Amino acid sequence: MTELAALIKLRAGRPRSKVAKELGITTQMLGALERGDRLPSLMLAKKIAVYYGVTIDDLFFQERGNKTSP
């Protein structure tokens, strides 16, 4: 699953504005992360992972063959 699909799926229809506010980022930043236009800092990636109750790997890395790639 790409980070786009993972973030949108995890948001599960909640308003982008609400999730962004709870994460302490702008709605524009959350949109950019969901589209894959921006990569979060490690600190923000951890915050997002904790918020959704998943690992950073689950959100931002996917298995491709024998190697893990962003």
CHARMM internal coordinates of N, CA and C (Angstrom, degrees):
IC EDIT
DIST 1 N 1 CA 1.4613
DIST 1 CA 1 C 1.5278
ANGL 1 N 1 CA 1 C 108.09
DIST 1 C 2 N 1.2903
ANGL 1 CA 1 C 2 N 117.24
DIHE 1 N 1 CA 1 C 2 N 132.73
DIST 2 N 2 CA 1.4537
ANGL 1 C 2 N 2 CA 120.41
DIHE 1 CA 1 C 2 N 2 CA 178.57
DIST 2 CA 2 C 1.5145
ANGL 2 N 2 CA 2 C 109.48
DIHE 1 C 2 N 2 CA 2 C -74.71
DIST 2 C 3 N 1.3479
ANGL 2 CA 2 C 3 N 115.74
DIHE 2 N 2 CA 2 C 3 N 161.84
DIST 3 N 3 CA 1.4645
ANGL 2 C 3 N 3 CA 118.20
DIHE 2 CA 2 C 3 N 3 CA 179.40
DIST 3 CA 3 C 1.5213
ANGL 3 N 3 CA 3 C 110.69
DIHE 2 C 3 N 3 CA 3 C -60.75
DIST 3 C 4 N 1.3267
ANGL 3 CA 3 C 4 N 118.01
DIHE 3 N 3 CA 3 C 4 N -34.75
DIST 4 N 4 CA 1.4597
ANGL 3 C 4 N 4 CA 121.15
DIHE 3 CA 3 C 4 N 4 CA 177.08
DIST 4 CA 4 C 1.5183
ANGL 4 N 4 CA 4 C 110.20
DIHE 3 C 4 N 4 CA 4 C -57.10
DIST 4 C 5 N 1.3077
ANGL 4 CA 4 C 5 N 116.25
DIHE 4 N 4 CA 4 C 5 N -54.20
DIST 5 N 5 CA 1.4567
ANGL 4 C 5 N 5 CA 120.15
DIHE 4 CA 4 C 5 N 5 CA -178.49
DIST 5 CA 5 C 1.5211
ANGL 5 N 5 CA 5 C 110.92
DIHE 4 C 5 N 5 CA 5 C -64.25
DIST 5 C 6 N 1.3225
ANGL 5 CA 5 C 6 N 117.66
DIHE 5 N 5 CA 5 C 6 N -38.30
DIST 6 N 6 CA 1.4662
ANGL 5 C 6 N 6 CA 121.11
DIHE 5 CA 5 C 6 N 6 CA -178.84
DIST 6 CA 6 C 1.5192
ANGL 6 N 6 CA 6 C 110.82
DIHE 5 C 6 N 6 CA 6 C -65.15
DIST 6 C 7 N 1.3041
ANGL 6 CA 6 C 7 N 117.96
DIHE 6 N 6 CA 6 C 7 N -47.71
DIST 7 N 7 CA 1.4677
ANGL 6 C 7 N 7 CA 120.43
DIHE 6 CA 6 C 7 N 7 CA -177.92
DIST 7 CA 7 C 1.5211
ANGL 7 N 7 CA 7 C 112.18
DIHE 6 C 7 N 7 CA 7 C -66.93
DIST 7 C 8 N 1.3011
ANGL 7 CA 7 C 8 N 117.33
DIHE 7 N 7 CA 7 C 8 N -41.47
DIST 8 N 8 CA 1.4611
ANGL 7 C 8 N 8 CA 120.32
DIHE 7 CA 7 C 8 N 8 CA 179.41
DIST 8 CA 8 C 1.5212
ANGL 8 N 8 CA 8 C 110.27
DIHE 7 C 8 N 8 CA 8 C -68.04
DIST 8 C 9 N 1.3258
ANGL 8 CA 8 C 9 N 117.03
DIHE 8 N 8 CA 8 C 9 N -42.04
DIST 9 N 9 CA 1.4647
ANGL 8 C 9 N 9 CA 120.43
DIHE 8 CA 8 C 9 N 9 CA 178.59
DIST 9 CA 9 C 1.5247
ANGL 9 N 9 CA 9 C 110.47
DIHE 8 C 9 N 9 CA 9 C -61.99
DIST 9 C 10 N 1.3211
ANGL 9 CA 9 C 10 N 117.22
DIHE 9 N 9 CA 9 C 10 N -43.92
DIST 10 N 10 CA 1.4615
ANGL 9 C 10 N 10 CA 120.74
DIHE 9 CA 9 C 10 N 10 CA 179.92
DIST 10 CA 10 C 1.5273
ANGL 10 N 10 CA 10 C 112.20
DIHE 9 C 10 N 10 CA 10 C -66.10
DIST 10 C 11 N 1.3209
ANGL 10 CA 10 C 11 N 116.58
DIHE 10 N 10 CA 10 C 11 N -33.45
DIST 11 N 11 CA 1.4675
ANGL 10 C 11 N 11 CA 119.57
DIHE 10 CA 10 C 11 N 11 CA 178.74
DIST 11 CA 11 C 1.5225
ANGL 11 N 11 CA 11 C 110.22
DIHE 10 C 11 N 11 CA 11 C -66.09
DIST 11 C 12 N 1.3184
ANGL 11 CA 11 C 12 N 117.10
DIHE 11 N 11 CA 11 C 12 N -27.02
DIST 12 N 12 CA 1.4702
ANGL 11 C 12 N 12 CA 124.00
DIHE 11 CA 11 C 12 N 12 CA 171.15
DIST 12 CA 12 C 1.5250
ANGL 12 N 12 CA 12 C 114.22
DIHE 11 C 12 N 12 CA 12 C 48.28
DIST 12 C 13 N 1.3079
ANGL 12 CA 12 C 13 N 116.39
DIHE 12 N 12 CA 12 C 13 N 47.48
DIST 13 N 13 CA 1.4544
ANGL 12 C 13 N 13 CA 119.88
DIHE 12 CA 12 C 13 N 13 CA 175.26
DIST 13 CA 13 C 1.5171
ANGL 13 N 13 CA 13 C 115.36
DIHE 12 C 13 N 13 CA 13 C 80.03
DIST 13 C 14 N 1.3345
ANGL 13 CA 13 C 14 N 117.54
DIHE 13 N 13 CA 13 C 14 N -4.23
DIST 14 N 14 CA 1.4665
ANGL 13 C 14 N 14 CA 118.92
DIHE 13 CA 13 C 14 N 14 CA 175.75
DIST 14 CA 14 C 1.5212
ANGL 14 N 14 CA 14 C 108.25
DIHE 13 C 14 N 14 CA 14 C -65.79
DIST 14 C 15 N 1.3036
ANGL 14 CA 14 C 15 N 117.34
DIHE 14 N 14 CA 14 C 15 N 145.13
DIST 15 N 15 CA 1.4636
ANGL 14 C 15 N 15 CA 118.94
DIHE 14 CA 14 C 15 N 15 CA 179.68
DIST 15 CA 15 C 1.5265
ANGL 15 N 15 CA 15 C 111.93
DIHE 14 C 15 N 15 CA 15 C -59.11
DIST 15 C 16 N 1.3145
ANGL 15 CA 15 C 16 N 115.43
DIHE 15 N 15 CA 15 C 16 N 134.74
DIST 16 N 16 CA 1.4641
ANGL 15 C 16 N 16 CA 121.13
DIHE 15 CA 15 C 16 N 16 CA 178.86
DIST 16 CA 16 C 1.5273
ANGL 16 N 16 CA 16 C 110.27
DIHE 15 C 16 N 16 CA 16 C -55.75
DIST 16 C 17 N 1.3314
ANGL 16 CA 16 C 17 N 116.82
DIHE 16 N 16 CA 16 C 17 N -37.88
DIST 17 N 17 CA 1.4682
ANGL 16 C 17 N 17 CA 120.08
DIHE 16 CA 16 C 17 N 17 CA -178.68
DIST 17 CA 17 C 1.5244
ANGL 17 N 17 CA 17 C 111.89
DIHE 16 C 17 N 17 CA 17 C -63.72
DIST 17 C 18 N 1.3255
ANGL 17 CA 17 C 18 N 116.88
DIHE 17 N 17 CA 17 C 18 N -37.74
DIST 18 N 18 CA 1.4669
ANGL 17 C 18 N 18 CA 120.51
DIHE 17 CA 17 C 18 N 18 CA -179.88
DIST 18 CA 18 C 1.5272
ANGL 18 N 18 CA 18 C 110.93
DIHE 17 C 18 N 18 CA 18 C -68.75
DIST 18 C 19 N 1.3294
ANGL 18 CA 18 C 19 N 116.47
DIHE 18 N 18 CA 18 C 19 N -46.20
DIST 19 N 19 CA 1.4613
ANGL 18 C 19 N 19 CA 120.76
DIHE 18 CA 18 C 19 N 19 CA 179.99
DIST 19 CA 19 C 1.5205
ANGL 19 N 19 CA 19 C 110.18
DIHE 18 C 19 N 19 CA 19 C -63.20
DIST 19 C 20 N 1.3306
ANGL 19 CA 19 C 20 N 116.99
DIHE 19 N 19 CA 19 C 20 N -45.01
DIST 20 N 20 CA 1.4641
ANGL 19 C 20 N 20 CA 120.82
DIHE 19 CA 19 C 20 N 20 CA 179.80
DIST 20 CA 20 C 1.5260
ANGL 20 N 20 CA 20 C 110.47
DIHE 19 C 20 N 20 CA 20 C -59.63
DIST 20 C 21 N 1.3262
ANGL 20 CA 20 C 21 N 117.21
DIHE 20 N 20 CA 20 C 21 N -44.74
DIST 21 N 21 CA 1.4627
ANGL 20 C 21 N 21 CA 120.73
DIHE 20 CA 20 C 21 N 21 CA -179.88
DIST 21 CA 21 C 1.5228
ANGL 21 N 21 CA 21 C 110.38
DIHE 20 C 21 N 21 CA 21 C -61.40
DIST 21 C 22 N 1.3333
ANGL 21 CA 21 C 22 N 117.18
DIHE 21 N 21 CA 21 C 22 N -43.58
DIST 22 N 22 CA 1.4608
ANGL 21 C 22 N 22 CA 121.07
DIHE 21 CA 21 C 22 N 22 CA -179.37
DIST 22 CA 22 C 1.5295
ANGL 22 N 22 CA 22 C 111.82
DIHE 21 C 22 N 22 CA 22 C -67.31
DIST 22 C 23 N 1.3262
ANGL 22 CA 22 C 23 N 117.10
DIHE 22 N 22 CA 22 C 23 N -27.15
DIST 23 N 23 CA 1.4647
ANGL 22 C 23 N 23 CA 121.14
DIHE 22 CA 22 C 23 N 23 CA 176.60
DIST 23 CA 23 C 1.5260
ANGL 23 N 23 CA 23 C 112.20
DIHE 22 C 23 N 23 CA 23 C -86.78
DIST 23 C 24 N 1.3242
ANGL 23 CA 23 C 24 N 117.03
DIHE 23 N 23 CA 23 C 24 N -13.32
DIST 24 N 24 CA 1.4588
ANGL 23 C 24 N 24 CA 120.76
DIHE 23 CA 23 C 24 N 24 CA -179.15
DIST 24 CA 24 C 1.5123
ANGL 24 N 24 CA 24 C 113.64
DIHE 23 C 24 N 24 CA 24 C 78.02
DIST 24 C 25 N 1.3461
ANGL 24 CA 24 C 25 N 116.08
DIHE 24 N 24 CA 24 C 25 N 30.09
DIST 25 N 25 CA 1.4658
ANGL 24 C 25 N 25 CA 121.03
DIHE 24 CA 24 C 25 N 25 CA 177.42
DIST 25 CA 25 C 1.5246
ANGL 25 N 25 CA 25 C 108.27
DIHE 24 C 25 N 25 CA 25 C -128.30
DIST 25 C 26 N 1.3226
ANGL 25 CA 25 C 26 N 116.28
DIHE 25 N 25 CA 25 C 26 N 170.64
DIST 26 N 26 CA 1.4587
ANGL 25 C 26 N 26 CA 120.05
DIHE 25 CA 25 C 26 N 26 CA 178.86
DIST 26 CA 26 C 1.5242
ANGL 26 N 26 CA 26 C 110.15
DIHE 25 C 26 N 26 CA 26 C -80.64
DIST 26 C 27 N 1.3271
ANGL 26 CA 26 C 27 N 115.15
DIHE 26 N 26 CA 26 C 27 N 159.74
DIST 27 N 27 CA 1.4629
ANGL 26 C 27 N 27 CA 119.29
DIHE 26 CA 26 C 27 N 27 CA 175.98
DIST 27 CA 27 C 1.5281
ANGL 27 N 27 CA 27 C 110.17
DIHE 26 C 27 N 27 CA 27 C -64.32
DIST 27 C 28 N 1.3245
ANGL 27 CA 27 C 28 N 116.47
DIHE 27 N 27 CA 27 C 28 N -31.59
DIST 28 N 28 CA 1.4658
ANGL 27 C 28 N 28 CA 120.48
DIHE 27 CA 27 C 28 N 28 CA 178.72
DIST 28 CA 28 C 1.5279
ANGL 28 N 28 CA 28 C 110.42
DIHE 27 C 28 N 28 CA 28 C -65.40
DIST 28 C 29 N 1.3331
ANGL 28 CA 28 C 29 N 116.13
DIHE 28 N 28 CA 28 C 29 N -40.67
DIST 29 N 29 CA 1.4635
ANGL 28 C 29 N 29 CA 119.90
DIHE 28 CA 28 C 29 N 29 CA 179.27
DIST 29 CA 29 C 1.5268
ANGL 29 N 29 CA 29 C 110.36
DIHE 28 C 29 N 29 CA 29 C -66.09
DIST 29 C 30 N 1.3244
ANGL 29 CA 29 C 30 N 117.00
DIHE 29 N 29 CA 29 C 30 N -43.93
DIST 30 N 30 CA 1.4605
ANGL 29 C 30 N 30 CA 119.85
DIHE 29 CA 29 C 30 N 30 CA 178.71
DIST 30 CA 30 C 1.5298
ANGL 30 N 30 CA 30 C 110.10
DIHE 29 C 30 N 30 CA 30 C -61.57
DIST 30 C 31 N 1.3157
ANGL 30 CA 30 C 31 N 117.27
DIHE 30 N 30 CA 30 C 31 N -42.48
DIST 31 N 31 CA 1.4596
ANGL 30 C 31 N 31 CA 120.77
DIHE 30 CA 30 C 31 N 31 CA 177.25
DIST 31 CA 31 C 1.5141
ANGL 31 N 31 CA 31 C 111.81
DIHE 30 C 31 N 31 CA 31 C -60.69
DIST 31 C 32 N 1.3356
ANGL 31 CA 31 C 32 N 116.59
DIHE 31 N 31 CA 31 C 32 N -42.89
DIST 32 N 32 CA 1.4624
ANGL 31 C 32 N 32 CA 120.66
DIHE 31 CA 31 C 32 N 32 CA 179.15
DIST 32 CA 32 C 1.5305
ANGL 32 N 32 CA 32 C 111.42
DIHE 31 C 32 N 32 CA 32 C -63.97
DIST 32 C 33 N 1.3287
ANGL 32 CA 32 C 33 N 116.54
DIHE 32 N 32 CA 32 C 33 N -38.15
DIST 33 N 33 CA 1.4623
ANGL 32 C 33 N 33 CA 120.67
DIHE 32 CA 32 C 33 N 33 CA 177.22
DIST 33 CA 33 C 1.5262
ANGL 33 N 33 CA 33 C 110.33
DIHE 32 C 33 N 33 CA 33 C -66.44
DIST 33 C 34 N 1.3285
ANGL 33 CA 33 C 34 N 116.65
DIHE 33 N 33 CA 33 C 34 N -43.32
DIST 34 N 34 CA 1.4681
ANGL 33 C 34 N 34 CA 120.63
DIHE 33 CA 33 C 34 N 34 CA 179.87
DIST 34 CA 34 C 1.5263
ANGL 34 N 34 CA 34 C 112.07
DIHE 33 C 34 N 34 CA 34 C -64.82
DIST 34 C 35 N 1.3204
ANGL 34 CA 34 C 35 N 116.63
DIHE 34 N 34 CA 34 C 35 N -35.14
DIST 35 N 35 CA 1.4699
ANGL 34 C 35 N 35 CA 120.46
DIHE 34 CA 34 C 35 N 35 CA 179.14
DIST 35 CA 35 C 1.5228
ANGL 35 N 35 CA 35 C 112.46
DIHE 34 C 35 N 35 CA 35 C -79.35
DIST 35 C 36 N 1.3248
ANGL 35 CA 35 C 36 N 116.31
DIHE 35 N 35 CA 35 C 36 N -15.79
DIST 36 N 36 CA 1.4564
ANGL 35 C 36 N 36 CA 120.18
DIHE 35 CA 35 C 36 N 36 CA -176.19
DIST 36 CA 36 C 1.5103
ANGL 36 N 36 CA 36 C 113.25
DIHE 35 C 36 N 36 CA 36 C 84.99
DIST 36 C 37 N 1.3415
ANGL 36 CA 36 C 37 N 116.84
DIHE 36 N 36 CA 36 C 37 N 12.38
DIST 37 N 37 CA 1.4659
ANGL 36 C 37 N 37 CA 120.82
DIHE 36 CA 36 C 37 N 37 CA 178.87
DIST 37 CA 37 C 1.5263
ANGL 37 N 37 CA 37 C 112.17
DIHE 36 C 37 N 37 CA 37 C -75.60
DIST 37 C 38 N 1.3238
ANGL 37 CA 37 C 38 N 117.08
DIHE 37 N 37 CA 37 C 38 N -25.60
DIST 38 N 38 CA 1.4691
ANGL 37 C 38 N 38 CA 122.61
DIHE 37 CA 37 C 38 N 38 CA -178.92
DIST 38 CA 38 C 1.5177
ANGL 38 N 38 CA 38 C 108.76
DIHE 37 C 38 N 38 CA 38 C -131.61
DIST 38 C 39 N 1.3209
ANGL 38 CA 38 C 39 N 115.51
DIHE 38 N 38 CA 38 C 39 N 150.39
DIST 39 N 39 CA 1.4529
ANGL 38 C 39 N 39 CA 121.85
DIHE 38 CA 38 C 39 N 39 CA 171.65
DIST 39 CA 39 C 1.5243
ANGL 39 N 39 CA 39 C 107.35
DIHE 38 C 39 N 39 CA 39 C -108.22
DIST 39 C 40 N 1.3149
ANGL 39 CA 39 C 40 N 117.51
DIHE 39 N 39 CA 39 C 40 N 138.53
DIST 40 N 40 CA 1.4661
ANGL 39 C 40 N 40 CA 119.15
DIHE 39 CA 39 C 40 N 40 CA -179.40
DIST 40 CA 40 C 1.5177
ANGL 40 N 40 CA 40 C 111.33
DIHE 39 C 40 N 40 CA 40 C -77.73
DIST 40 C 41 N 1.3218
ANGL 40 CA 40 C 41 N 115.44
DIHE 40 N 40 CA 40 C 41 N 158.36
DIST 41 N 41 CA 1.4591
ANGL 40 C 41 N 41 CA 119.92
DIHE 40 CA 40 C 41 N 41 CA 170.16
DIST 41 CA 41 C 1.5260
ANGL 41 N 41 CA 41 C 106.97
DIHE 40 C 41 N 41 CA 41 C -64.88
DIST 41 C 42 N 1.3095
ANGL 41 CA 41 C 42 N 117.10
DIHE 41 N 41 CA 41 C 42 N 164.77
DIST 42 N 42 CA 1.4563
ANGL 41 C 42 N 42 CA 120.37
DIHE 41 CA 41 C 42 N 42 CA 178.13
DIST 42 CA 42 C 1.5282
ANGL 42 N 42 CA 42 C 110.49
DIHE 41 C 42 N 42 CA 42 C -60.04
DIST 42 C 43 N 1.3212
ANGL 42 CA 42 C 43 N 116.35
DIHE 42 N 42 CA 42 C 43 N -39.42
DIST 43 N 43 CA 1.4640
ANGL 42 C 43 N 43 CA 120.58
DIHE 42 CA 42 C 43 N 43 CA 179.72
DIST 43 CA 43 C 1.5353
ANGL 43 N 43 CA 43 C 111.23
DIHE 42 C 43 N 43 CA 43 C -63.09
DIST 43 C 44 N 1.3248
ANGL 43 CA 43 C 44 N 117.01
DIHE 43 N 43 CA 43 C 44 N -43.75
DIST 44 N 44 CA 1.4632
ANGL 43 C 44 N 44 CA 120.53
DIHE 43 CA 43 C 44 N 44 CA 178.98
DIST 44 CA 44 C 1.5273
ANGL 44 N 44 CA 44 C 110.82
DIHE 43 C 44 N 44 CA 44 C -69.28
DIST 44 C 45 N 1.3268
ANGL 44 CA 44 C 45 N 117.69
DIHE 44 N 44 CA 44 C 45 N -39.06
DIST 45 N 45 CA 1.4609
ANGL 44 C 45 N 45 CA 120.63
DIHE 44 CA 44 C 45 N 45 CA 177.78
DIST 45 CA 45 C 1.5228
ANGL 45 N 45 CA 45 C 110.25
DIHE 44 C 45 N 45 CA 45 C -59.51
DIST 45 C 46 N 1.3276
ANGL 45 CA 45 C 46 N 116.61
DIHE 45 N 45 CA 45 C 46 N -42.23
DIST 46 N 46 CA 1.4645
ANGL 45 C 46 N 46 CA 120.50
DIHE 45 CA 45 C 46 N 46 CA 178.49
DIST 46 CA 46 C 1.5263
ANGL 46 N 46 CA 46 C 110.47
DIHE 45 C 46 N 46 CA 46 C -64.96
DIST 46 C 47 N 1.3215
ANGL 46 CA 46 C 47 N 116.62
DIHE 46 N 46 CA 46 C 47 N -41.56
DIST 47 N 47 CA 1.4723
ANGL 46 C 47 N 47 CA 121.41
DIHE 46 CA 46 C 47 N 47 CA 179.19
DIST 47 CA 47 C 1.5337
ANGL 47 N 47 CA 47 C 110.74
DIHE 46 C 47 N 47 CA 47 C -61.32
DIST 47 C 48 N 1.3239
ANGL 47 CA 47 C 48 N 116.43
DIHE 47 N 47 CA 47 C 48 N -43.11
DIST 48 N 48 CA 1.4655
ANGL 47 C 48 N 48 CA 121.18
DIHE 47 CA 47 C 48 N 48 CA 179.01
DIST 48 CA 48 C 1.5283
ANGL 48 N 48 CA 48 C 110.18
DIHE 47 C 48 N 48 CA 48 C -65.47
DIST 48 C 49 N 1.3234
ANGL 48 CA 48 C 49 N 116.76
DIHE 48 N 48 CA 48 C 49 N -43.40
DIST 49 N 49 CA 1.4628
ANGL 48 C 49 N 49 CA 120.73
DIHE 48 CA 48 C 49 N 49 CA 179.86
DIST 49 CA 49 C 1.5302
ANGL 49 N 49 CA 49 C 111.06
DIHE 48 C 49 N 49 CA 49 C -62.03
DIST 49 C 50 N 1.3182
ANGL 49 CA 49 C 50 N 116.84
DIHE 49 N 49 CA 49 C 50 N -44.50
DIST 50 N 50 CA 1.4739
ANGL 49 C 50 N 50 CA 120.63
DIHE 49 CA 49 C 50 N 50 CA 178.25
DIST 50 CA 50 C 1.5241
ANGL 50 N 50 CA 50 C 109.82
DIHE 49 C 50 N 50 CA 50 C -63.83
DIST 50 C 51 N 1.3195
ANGL 50 CA 50 C 51 N 117.14
DIHE 50 N 50 CA 50 C 51 N -43.04
DIST 51 N 51 CA 1.4643
ANGL 50 C 51 N 51 CA 122.03
DIHE 50 CA 50 C 51 N 51 CA -179.42
DIST 51 CA 51 C 1.5322
ANGL 51 N 51 CA 51 C 111.08
DIHE 50 C 51 N 51 CA 51 C -56.51
DIST 51 C 52 N 1.3310
ANGL 51 CA 51 C 52 N 116.08
DIHE 51 N 51 CA 51 C 52 N -44.13
DIST 52 N 52 CA 1.4600
ANGL 51 C 52 N 52 CA 120.48
DIHE 51 CA 51 C 52 N 52 CA -177.95
DIST 52 CA 52 C 1.5355
ANGL 52 N 52 CA 52 C 113.21
DIHE 51 C 52 N 52 CA 52 C -90.48
DIST 52 C 53 N 1.3350
ANGL 52 CA 52 C 53 N 117.41
DIHE 52 N 52 CA 52 C 53 N -7.33
DIST 53 N 53 CA 1.4551
ANGL 52 C 53 N 53 CA 120.43
DIHE 52 CA 52 C 53 N 53 CA 178.85
DIST 53 CA 53 C 1.5155
ANGL 53 N 53 CA 53 C 113.95
DIHE 52 C 53 N 53 CA 53 C 72.47
DIST 53 C 54 N 1.3282
ANGL 53 CA 53 C 54 N 115.91
DIHE 53 N 53 CA 53 C 54 N 36.56
DIST 54 N 54 CA 1.4593
ANGL 53 C 54 N 54 CA 121.90
DIHE 53 CA 53 C 54 N 54 CA 178.81
DIST 54 CA 54 C 1.5248
ANGL 54 N 54 CA 54 C 108.83
DIHE 53 C 54 N 54 CA 54 C -131.67
DIST 54 C 55 N 1.3259
ANGL 54 CA 54 C 55 N 116.75
DIHE 54 N 54 CA 54 C 55 N 176.46
DIST 55 N 55 CA 1.4607
ANGL 54 C 55 N 55 CA 119.69
DIHE 54 CA 54 C 55 N 55 CA 177.63
DIST 55 CA 55 C 1.5289
ANGL 55 N 55 CA 55 C 110.31
DIHE 54 C 55 N 55 CA 55 C -90.68
DIST 55 C 56 N 1.3066
ANGL 55 CA 55 C 56 N 115.55
DIHE 55 N 55 CA 55 C 56 N 161.19
DIST 56 N 56 CA 1.4678
ANGL 55 C 56 N 56 CA 120.80
DIHE 55 CA 55 C 56 N 56 CA 175.41
DIST 56 CA 56 C 1.5302
ANGL 56 N 56 CA 56 C 109.51
DIHE 55 C 56 N 56 CA 56 C -60.76
DIST 56 C 57 N 1.3173
ANGL 56 CA 56 C 57 N 116.67
DIHE 56 N 56 CA 56 C 57 N -40.15
DIST 57 N 57 CA 1.4691
ANGL 56 C 57 N 57 CA 120.18
DIHE 56 CA 56 C 57 N 57 CA 178.52
DIST 57 CA 57 C 1.5241
ANGL 57 N 57 CA 57 C 111.61
DIHE 56 C 57 N 57 CA 57 C -59.21
DIST 57 C 58 N 1.3286
ANGL 57 CA 57 C 58 N 116.52
DIHE 57 N 57 CA 57 C 58 N -41.64
DIST 58 N 58 CA 1.4679
ANGL 57 C 58 N 58 CA 120.00
DIHE 57 CA 57 C 58 N 58 CA 179.41
DIST 58 CA 58 C 1.5255
ANGL 58 N 58 CA 58 C 111.54
DIHE 57 C 58 N 58 CA 58 C -61.25
DIST 58 C 59 N 1.3164
ANGL 58 CA 58 C 59 N 116.65
DIHE 58 N 58 CA 58 C 59 N -34.18
DIST 59 N 59 CA 1.4614
ANGL 58 C 59 N 59 CA 120.71
DIHE 58 CA 58 C 59 N 59 CA -177.24
DIST 59 CA 59 C 1.5174
ANGL 59 N 59 CA 59 C 114.08
DIHE 58 C 59 N 59 CA 59 C -82.85
DIST 59 C 60 N 1.3115
ANGL 59 CA 59 C 60 N 117.27
DIHE 59 N 59 CA 59 C 60 N -45.48
DIST 60 N 60 CA 1.4544
ANGL 59 C 60 N 60 CA 120.06
DIHE 59 CA 59 C 60 N 60 CA -165.95
DIST 60 CA 60 C 1.5229
ANGL 60 N 60 CA 60 C 115.74
DIHE 59 C 60 N 60 CA 60 C -115.82
DIST 60 C 61 N 1.3320
ANGL 60 CA 60 C 61 N 117.72
DIHE 60 N 60 CA 60 C 61 N -0.51
DIST 61 N 61 CA 1.4556
ANGL 60 C 61 N 61 CA 120.06
DIHE 60 CA 60 C 61 N 61 CA 178.90
DIST 61 CA 61 C 1.5196
ANGL 61 N 61 CA 61 C 108.70
DIHE 60 C 61 N 61 CA 61 C -132.91
DIST 61 C 62 N 1.2915
ANGL 61 CA 61 C 62 N 114.99
DIHE 61 N 61 CA 61 C 62 N 146.75
DIST 62 N 62 CA 1.4622
ANGL 61 C 62 N 62 CA 119.09
DIHE 61 CA 61 C 62 N 62 CA 178.73
DIST 62 CA 62 C 1.5228
ANGL 62 N 62 CA 62 C 108.84
DIHE 61 C 62 N 62 CA 62 C -135.06
DIST 62 C 63 N 1.3079
ANGL 62 CA 62 C 63 N 115.92
DIHE 62 N 62 CA 62 C 63 N 150.79
DIST 63 N 63 CA 1.4519
ANGL 62 C 63 N 63 CA 121.46
DIHE 62 CA 62 C 63 N 63 CA 178.58
DIST 63 CA 63 C 1.5255
ANGL 63 N 63 CA 63 C 109.76
DIHE 62 C 63 N 63 CA 63 C -76.34
DIST 63 C 64 N 1.2981
ANGL 63 CA 63 C 64 N 115.40
DIHE 63 N 63 CA 63 C 64 N 131.94
DIST 64 N 64 CA 1.4720
ANGL 63 C 64 N 64 CA 121.98
DIHE 63 CA 63 C 64 N 64 CA 173.52
DIST 64 CA 64 C 1.5153
ANGL 64 N 64 CA 64 C 107.72
DIHE 63 C 64 N 64 CA 64 C -135.36
DIST 64 C 65 N 1.2996
ANGL 64 CA 64 C 65 N 115.83
DIHE 64 N 64 CA 64 C 65 N 102.47
DIST 65 N 65 CA 1.4737
ANGL 64 C 65 N 65 CA 119.21
DIHE 64 CA 64 C 65 N 65 CA -177.94
DIST 65 CA 65 C 1.5137
ANGL 65 N 65 CA 65 C 109.86
DIHE 64 C 65 N 65 CA 65 C 66.90
DIST 65 C 66 N 1.3401
ANGL 65 CA 65 C 66 N 115.50
DIHE 65 N 65 CA 65 C 66 N -125.29
DIST 66 N 66 CA 1.4553
ANGL 65 C 66 N 66 CA 121.09
DIHE 65 CA 65 C 66 N 66 CA -177.78
DIST 66 CA 66 C 1.5207
ANGL 66 N 66 CA 66 C 112.94
DIHE 65 C 66 N 66 CA 66 C -98.45
DIST 66 C 67 N 1.3135
ANGL 66 CA 66 C 67 N 119.06
DIHE 66 N 66 CA 66 C 67 N 0.22
DIST 67 N 67 CA 1.4471
ANGL 66 C 67 N 67 CA 119.30
DIHE 66 CA 66 C 67 N 67 CA -178.27
DIST 67 CA 67 C 1.5092
ANGL 67 N 67 CA 67 C 111.03
DIHE 66 C 67 N 67 CA 67 C -127.30
DIST 67 C 68 N 1.2953
ANGL 67 CA 67 C 68 N 115.33
DIHE 67 N 67 CA 67 C 68 N 153.58
DIST 68 N 68 CA 1.4547
ANGL 67 C 68 N 68 CA 121.69
DIHE 67 CA 67 C 68 N 68 CA 177.48
DIST 68 CA 68 C 1.5141
ANGL 68 N 68 CA 68 C 108.12
DIHE 67 C 68 N 68 CA 68 C -95.78
DIST 68 C 69 N 1.3245
ANGL 68 CA 68 C 69 N 116.00
DIHE 68 N 68 CA 68 C 69 N 132.14
DIST 69 N 69 CA 1.4618
ANGL 68 C 69 N 69 CA 118.75
DIHE 68 CA 68 C 69 N 69 CA -178.07
DIST 69 CA 69 C 1.5174
ANGL 69 N 69 CA 69 C 110.11
DIHE 68 C 69 N 69 CA 69 C -135.59
DIST 69 C 70 N 1.3377
ANGL 69 CA 69 C 70 N 116.57
DIHE 69 N 69 CA 69 C 70 N 148.58
DIST 70 N 70 CA 1.4699
ANGL 69 C 70 N 70 CA 119.89
DIHE 69 CA 69 C 70 N 70 CA 177.79
DIST 70 CA 70 C 1.5072
ANGL 70 N 70 CA 70 C 111.17
DIHE 69 C 70 N 70 CA 70 C -71.64
END
COOR INIT
IC SEED 1 N 1 CA 1 C
IC BUILD
